[in-house]
């Protein structure tokens, strides 16, 4: 799968643009999205809002899944669960098991401060492969 397709698709995501998230790394089965803490994505205590953390984790898991599917496929999240472990931002998504119809993917979210990483959230997602459906396949 051409990984340029993932970069092109990510650029179309209005939410990622609104959050100020960036696509930092794309490899087969692995996607990294970065989000810098900023007032626009904070909650009342100044930490990055859990909704923003979940959004970048879901996108990373989805794009990691898409990166191993054949051309002409798309993915939609069927479900996800996120464990919030500490305040933060920055994350990595990877594919755990890719299937023809369902793919299990995970995303770990890290806070990076002073060059040190701290795991702050873990997401598991089930994604459904979509083929031949208008508006879903990039």
Secondary structure, DSSP 8 states (H G I E B T S, - for coil): --THHHHHHHHT-HHHHHHT-EEEEEETTEEEEE----GGGB-TTSSB-HHHHHHHHHHHHHHHHHTTS-TTEEEEEEEEEEEE-SS---EEEEEEEE-SSEEEEEEEEEEEETTEEEEEEEEEEEEEEEES-TTT--
